Amino acid sequence: MHAVRGGIDNSVPRAIRIRVPLETSGETTIDDLHTLFTERKGEARVLFDVERQGDFMVVMEAEGYNVLPDRNFIARVEQLCGRGSVRIIA
């Protein structure tokens, strides 16, 4: 059930997908994501689309890393993984 106040949906997503392009990820990207996830614990499931352009893509679920994907969280992930790297899926 979504909380709607003043015609605006104030709910937080229940699941997100994060695209991690291997070509542009730095050596500390995964460690930085781990730190962010531990700081922003919540209820939303996280799926990763780990990809190498033109080669492969693997979908992985981050067991035990449920997060609170608010605007600040999404902005930080996009700093680490690139603009548009976060998709709301539920």
Steps between C-alpha positions, in 0.01 A plus 500: 500500500638842406473799729358793308496846651375803311487300175871413523614140544736506800572127506846354479568228240497137613761387247764664282748395232846651484697477175873456565695547175837331542669729244443813706498360855799596710694272731302625800150507345380177666652596836335844475163341419540262796567794733199688364276196542601454865433871566158496327337179624133462417240270350572516124661200329800570280581331169822570313537494122875445470598549139785524257370681191470267201622201703268396785253606768437314825208574734585450866282549808673659797382268779486676836561847354153650506520878473301822537510627140407863551618784275831538684574128471422497127712812440796341677468173304488701176822679603663159537344309208390768255190698422195284449656201672210460748165362389194466723343157439237472776 
